[in-house]
């Protein structure tokens, strides 16, 4: 770097260096002070570690645009173990971290794979939410594992079914709570698998 005199290259190098330092600042700031750079820095930190693979999951992250302004998300999944069928239509249960309004939520999500639109997302959502057997309604059983019912369920092919009930103040909180949420997700899906699927 010291031998390069090209101003454009030097400016570009310093811009990239600044962005990298900003991304790494997630370790020193509370979540309430994060912006997209710290969020992506944290997601990248998790993805590069063995955190997910050791727990049997994969993870990816990106910006998710929507009518409310969008958010930065990381989805945590294992399609082999947590993909199910309802009336011949595949759907997947997974976890997703969402950075919204300077808060990080860990959400229980469902994604419906129905290219031919044989089933309305609302029908499957209502089946999952209100399904009841001798152990109670599905949604109540999710709450037993600390996934609390969201304010609204939505109507799309991808929906939030529960939000993990732990506060996240810094990256260590998120990492600890995410580990717990994954373990609770595994226990929850194991409990409901025989009766629901």
VOLUMMAR-70659 format. One record per residue (C-alpha): residue number from 1; residue in one letter; y, z negated, x negated. Coordinates in steps of 0.001 Angstrom, whole numbers, always signed. Layout:
VOLUMMAR-70659
<node titor="NUM" fikol="A" v="Y" w="Z" u="X"/>
...
//
This chain:
VOLUMMAR-70659
<node titor="1" fikol="X" v="+0" w="+0" u="+0"/>
<node titor="2" fikol="X" v="+2445" w="-868" u="-2803"/>
<node titor="3" fikol="X" v="+2100" w="+2664" u="-4247"/>
<node titor="4" fikol="X" v="+2907" w="+4436" u="-964"/>
<node titor="5" fikol="X" v="+6615" w="+5301" u="-593"/>
<node titor="6" fikol="X" v="+6490" w="+7324" u="+2629"/>
<node titor="7" fikol="X" v="+8817" w="+5554" u="+5116"/>
<node titor="8" fikol="X" v="+6957" w="+6789" u="+8197"/>
<node titor="9" fikol="X" v="+3631" w="+5534" u="+6866"/>
<node titor="10" fikol="X" v="+5124" w="+2179" u="+5799"/>
<node titor="11" fikol="X" v="+6750" w="+1673" u="+9224"/>
<node titor="12" fikol="X" v="+3471" w="+2551" u="+10950"/>
<node titor="13" fikol="X" v="+1542" w="+172" u="+8706"/>
<node titor="14" fikol="X" v="+3939" w="-2697" u="+9465"/>
<node titor="15" fikol="X" v="+3765" w="-1969" u="+13219"/>
<node titor="16" fikol="X" v="-32" w="-2131" u="+13167"/>
<node titor="17" fikol="X" v="+54" w="-5275" u="+11043"/>
<node titor="18" fikol="X" v="+2484" w="-6891" u="+13511"/>
<node titor="19" fikol="X" v="+248" w="-5999" u="+16486"/>
<node titor="20" fikol="X" v="-2798" w="-7434" u="+14728"/>
<node titor="21" fikol="X" v="-963" w="-10694" u="+13993"/>
<node titor="22" fikol="X" v="+211" w="-10885" u="+17609"/>
<node titor="23" fikol="X" v="-3358" w="-10363" u="+18838"/>
<node titor="24" fikol="X" v="-4677" w="-13138" u="+16582"/>
<node titor="25" fikol="X" v="-2037" w="-15545" u="+17949"/>
<node titor="26" fikol="X" v="-4356" w="-16375" u="+20895"/>
<node titor="27" fikol="X" v="-5806" w="-19132" u="+18698"/>
<node titor="28" fikol="X" v="-2445" w="-20891" u="+18353"/>
<node titor="29" fikol="X" v="-1003" w="-20553" u="+21869"/>
<node titor="30" fikol="X" v="-1837" w="-21912" u="+25295"/>
<node titor="31" fikol="X" v="-2944" w="-19286" u="+27798"/>
<node titor="32" fikol="X" v="+303" w="-19727" u="+29729"/>
<node titor="33" fikol="X" v="+2073" w="-18169" u="+26720"/>
<node titor="34" fikol="X" v="-324" w="-15246" u="+26239"/>
<node titor="35" fikol="X" v="+566" w="-11639" u="+26872"/>
<node titor="36" fikol="X" v="-1679" w="-8564" u="+26798"/>
<node titor="37" fikol="X" v="-1887" w="-8657" u="+22994"/>
<node titor="38" fikol="X" v="-3352" w="-12179" u="+22879"/>
<node titor="39" fikol="X" v="-5674" w="-11427" u="+25806"/>
<node titor="40" fikol="X" v="-7094" w="-8347" u="+24106"/>
<node titor="41" fikol="X" v="-7256" w="-10245" u="+20819"/>
<node titor="42" fikol="X" v="-9332" w="-12948" u="+22514"/>
<node titor="43" fikol="X" v="-11593" w="-10426" u="+24258"/>
<node titor="44" fikol="X" v="-12106" w="-8598" u="+20970"/>
<node titor="45" fikol="X" v="-12876" w="-11883" u="+19208"/>
<node titor="46" fikol="X" v="-15580" w="-12689" u="+21801"/>
<node titor="47" fikol="X" v="-17039" w="-9211" u="+21773"/>
<node titor="48" fikol="X" v="-17338" w="-9103" u="+17964"/>
<node titor="49" fikol="X" v="-19025" w="-12503" u="+17847"/>
<node titor="50" fikol="X" v="-22675" w="-13005" u="+18838"/>
<node titor="51" fikol="X" v="-21558" w="-15102" u="+21823"/>
<node titor="52" fikol="X" v="-22786" w="-12727" u="+24540"/>
<node titor="53" fikol="X" v="-25869" w="-11310" u="+22836"/>
<node titor="54" fikol="X" v="-27190" w="-14815" u="+22154"/>
<node titor="55" fikol="X" v="-26906" w="-15542" u="+25886"/>
<node titor="56" fikol="X" v="-28583" w="-12258" u="+26892"/>
<node titor="57" fikol="X" v="-25469" w="-10408" u="+28064"/>
<node titor="58" fikol="X" v="-23239" w="-7517" u="+27110"/>
<node titor="59" fikol="X" v="-19457" w="-7392" u="+27506"/>
<node titor="60" fikol="X" v="-16650" w="-4842" u="+27651"/>
<node titor="61" fikol="X" v="-12960" w="-5130" u="+28411"/>
<node titor="62" fikol="X" v="-10059" w="-3007" u="+29572"/>
<node titor="63" fikol="X" v="-6957" w="-2964" u="+31722"/>
<node titor="64" fikol="X" v="-7713" w="-2725" u="+35453"/>
<node titor="65" fikol="X" v="-4926" w="-1064" u="+37468"/>
<node titor="66" fikol="X" v="-4467" w="-2008" u="+41116"/>
<node titor="67" fikol="X" v="-1841" w="-2153" u="+43853"/>
<node titor="68" fikol="X" v="-841" w="-5698" u="+42857"/>
<node titor="69" fikol="X" v="+140" w="-4654" u="+39340"/>
<node titor="70" fikol="X" v="-3212" w="-4757" u="+37538"/>
<node titor="71" fikol="X" v="-4754" w="-7170" u="+35064"/>
<node titor="72" fikol="X" v="-6699" w="-7357" u="+31804"/>
<node titor="73" fikol="X" v="-10399" w="-7981" u="+32404"/>
<node titor="74" fikol="X" v="-13629" w="-8514" u="+30528"/>
<node titor="75" fikol="X" v="-16866" w="-7965" u="+32399"/>
<node titor="76" fikol="X" v="-20040" w="-9769" u="+31316"/>
<node titor="77" fikol="X" v="-23286" w="-8232" u="+32512"/>
<node titor="78" fikol="X" v="-27006" w="-7619" u="+32116"/>
<node titor="79" fikol="X" v="-27869" w="-4687" u="+34369"/>
<node titor="80" fikol="X" v="-31567" w="-5010" u="+33675"/>
<node titor="81" fikol="X" v="-31787" w="-8569" u="+35022"/>
<node titor="82" fikol="X" v="-29033" w="-8721" u="+37646"/>
<node titor="83" fikol="X" v="-29241" w="-5419" u="+39516"/>
<node titor="84" fikol="X" v="-30721" w="-5672" u="+43010"/>
<node titor="85" fikol="X" v="-31298" w="-3547" u="+46102"/>
<node titor="86" fikol="X" v="-30251" w="-3936" u="+49718"/>
<node titor="87" fikol="X" v="-31429" w="-1273" u="+52203"/>
<node titor="88" fikol="X" v="-32196" w="+983" u="+49240"/>
<node titor="89" fikol="X" v="-28701" w="+653" u="+47721"/>
<node titor="90" fikol="X" v="-28317" w="-836" u="+44255"/>
<node titor="91" fikol="X" v="-25752" w="-3512" u="+43544"/>
<node titor="92" fikol="X" v="-25071" w="-5700" u="+40568"/>
<node titor="93" fikol="X" v="-23996" w="-9317" u="+40199"/>
<node titor="94" fikol="X" v="-21993" w="-10085" u="+37075"/>
<node titor="95" fikol="X" v="-19180" w="-12234" u="+35698"/>
<node titor="96" fikol="X" v="-15672" w="-11067" u="+34940"/>
<node titor="97" fikol="X" v="-12768" w="-12761" u="+33194"/>
<node titor="98" fikol="X" v="-9389" w="-11830" u="+34647"/>
<node titor="99" fikol="X" v="-6004" w="-12589" u="+33085"/>
<node titor="100" fikol="X" v="-3567" w="-12747" u="+36027"/>
<node titor="101" fikol="X" v="-174" w="-14513" u="+36179"/>
<node titor="102" fikol="X" v="-756" w="-16157" u="+32791"/>
<node titor="103" fikol="X" v="-4043" w="-17678" u="+33933"/>
<node titor="104" fikol="X" v="-7597" w="-16800" u="+32979"/>
<node titor="105" fikol="X" v="-10137" w="-16850" u="+35802"/>
<node titor="106" fikol="X" v="-13895" w="-16484" u="+35441"/>
<node titor="107" fikol="X" v="-15134" w="-14676" u="+38541"/>
<node titor="108" fikol="X" v="-18512" w="-14005" u="+40134"/>
<node titor="109" fikol="X" v="-18429" w="-10324" u="+41100"/>
<node titor="110" fikol="X" v="-20491" w="-7745" u="+42926"/>
<node titor="111" fikol="X" v="-20431" w="-4004" u="+42284"/>
<node titor="112" fikol="X" v="-22076" w="-1590" u="+44711"/>
<node titor="113" fikol="X" v="-23621" w="+1649" u="+43439"/>
<node titor="114" fikol="X" v="-23578" w="+3877" u="+46502"/>
<node titor="115" fikol="X" v="-22359" w="+7367" u="+45689"/>
<node titor="116" fikol="X" v="-23685" w="+8744" u="+48974"/>
<node titor="117" fikol="X" v="-21929" w="+6026" u="+51021"/>
<node titor="118" fikol="X" v="-25101" w="+5126" u="+52948"/>
<node titor="119" fikol="X" v="-23812" w="+1597" u="+53349"/>
<node titor="120" fikol="X" v="-20317" w="+240" u="+53781"/>
<node titor="121" fikol="X" v="-19242" w="-2259" u="+51115"/>
<node titor="122" fikol="X" v="-18202" w="-4618" u="+53918"/>
<node titor="123" fikol="X" v="-21750" w="-4652" u="+55347"/>
<node titor="124" fikol="X" v="-23271" w="-5630" u="+52004"/>
<node titor="125" fikol="X" v="-20521" w="-8156" u="+51324"/>
<node titor="126" fikol="X" v="-21108" w="-9835" u="+54681"/>
<node titor="127" fikol="X" v="-24860" w="-9826" u="+54094"/>
<node titor="128" fikol="X" v="-24397" w="-11574" u="+50754"/>
<node titor="129" fikol="X" v="-21710" w="-14012" u="+51827"/>
<node titor="130" fikol="X" v="-23177" w="-15104" u="+55115"/>
<node titor="131" fikol="X" v="-26896" w="-14721" u="+54403"/>
<node titor="132" fikol="X" v="-28642" w="-17952" u="+55360"/>
<node titor="133" fikol="X" v="-32067" w="-19414" u="+54798"/>
<node titor="134" fikol="X" v="-33448" w="-22963" u="+54860"/>
<node titor="135" fikol="X" v="-31242" w="-23862" u="+51861"/>
<node titor="136" fikol="X" v="-28000" w="-22837" u="+53562"/>
<node titor="137" fikol="X" v="-25578" w="-19964" u="+53350"/>
<node titor="138" fikol="X" v="-25400" w="-17913" u="+50163"/>
<node titor="139" fikol="X" v="-21709" w="-18652" u="+49645"/>
<node titor="140" fikol="X" v="-22303" w="-22404" u="+49933"/>
<node titor="141" fikol="X" v="-25019" w="-22151" u="+47329"/>
<node titor="142" fikol="X" v="-22591" w="-20345" u="+44989"/>
<node titor="143" fikol="X" v="-20166" w="-23250" u="+45398"/>
<node titor="144" fikol="X" v="-22940" w="-25628" u="+44339"/>
<node titor="145" fikol="X" v="-22777" w="-23856" u="+40961"/>
<node titor="146" fikol="X" v="-18961" w="-24221" u="+40769"/>
<node titor="147" fikol="X" v="-18158" w="-20690" u="+41997"/>
<node titor="148" fikol="X" v="-15595" w="-21447" u="+44696"/>
<node titor="149" fikol="X" v="-14824" w="-19030" u="+47494"/>
<node titor="150" fikol="X" v="-11729" w="-16904" u="+46726"/>
<node titor="151" fikol="X" v="-8742" w="-16780" u="+49079"/>
<node titor="152" fikol="X" v="-9973" w="-13388" u="+50288"/>
<node titor="153" fikol="X" v="-13058" w="-11313" u="+49558"/>
<node titor="154" fikol="X" v="-11610" w="-7806" u="+49560"/>
<node titor="155" fikol="X" v="-13242" w="-4667" u="+50901"/>
<node titor="156" fikol="X" v="-13980" w="-2363" u="+47970"/>
<node titor="157" fikol="X" v="-17077" w="-1440" u="+46018"/>
<node titor="158" fikol="X" v="-16243" w="-4182" u="+43515"/>
<node titor="159" fikol="X" v="-15487" w="-7601" u="+44988"/>
<node titor="160" fikol="X" v="-14927" w="-11169" u="+43870"/>
<node titor="161" fikol="X" v="-17410" w="-13528" u="+45525"/>
<node titor="162" fikol="X" v="-16479" w="-16732" u="+43678"/>
<node titor="163" fikol="X" v="-14131" w="-18173" u="+41044"/>
<node titor="164" fikol="X" v="-15463" w="-20655" u="+38507"/>
<node titor="165" fikol="X" v="-13878" w="-24042" u="+39149"/>
<node titor="166" fikol="X" v="-12718" w="-25041" u="+35665"/>
<node titor="167" fikol="X" v="-9217" w="-25034" u="+34191"/>
<node titor="168" fikol="X" v="-8557" w="-22912" u="+31116"/>
<node titor="169" fikol="X" v="-5649" w="-24048" u="+28942"/>
<node titor="170" fikol="X" v="-6529" w="-22433" u="+25613"/>
<node titor="171" fikol="X" v="-9114" w="-20146" u="+24080"/>
<node titor="172" fikol="X" v="-11494" w="-23025" u="+23313"/>
<node titor="173" fikol="X" v="-11445" w="-24059" u="+26991"/>
<node titor="174" fikol="X" v="-12240" w="-20508" u="+28057"/>
<node titor="175" fikol="X" v="-15076" w="-20179" u="+25585"/>
<node titor="176" fikol="X" v="-16639" w="-23497" u="+26662"/>
<node titor="177" fikol="X" v="-16134" w="-22793" u="+30367"/>
<node titor="178" fikol="X" v="-17462" w="-19264" u="+29989"/>
<node titor="179" fikol="X" v="-20632" w="-20612" u="+28370"/>
<node titor="180" fikol="X" v="-21041" w="-23034" u="+31315"/>
<node titor="181" fikol="X" v="-20281" w="-20283" u="+33842"/>
<node titor="182" fikol="X" v="-22946" w="-18013" u="+32331"/>
<node titor="183" fikol="X" v="-25519" w="-20810" u="+32488"/>
<node titor="184" fikol="X" v="-24512" w="-21579" u="+36099"/>
<node titor="185" fikol="X" v="-24682" w="-17870" u="+36949"/>
<node titor="186" fikol="X" v="-28238" w="-17722" u="+35585"/>
<node titor="187" fikol="X" v="-29273" w="-20816" u="+37561"/>
<node titor="188" fikol="X" v="-27625" w="-19532" u="+40728"/>
<node titor="189" fikol="X" v="-29243" w="-16090" u="+40583"/>
<node titor="190" fikol="X" v="-32588" w="-17692" u="+39813"/>
<node titor="191" fikol="X" v="-32327" w="-19916" u="+42895"/>
<node titor="192" fikol="X" v="-31331" w="-17190" u="+45332"/>
<node titor="193" fikol="X" v="-33535" w="-14420" u="+43937"/>
<node titor="194" fikol="X" v="-36692" w="-15141" u="+45901"/>
<node titor="195" fikol="X" v="-35065" w="-15638" u="+49286"/>
<node titor="196" fikol="X" v="-32222" w="-13128" u="+49137"/>
<node titor="197" fikol="X" v="-33625" w="-10213" u="+47219"/>
//
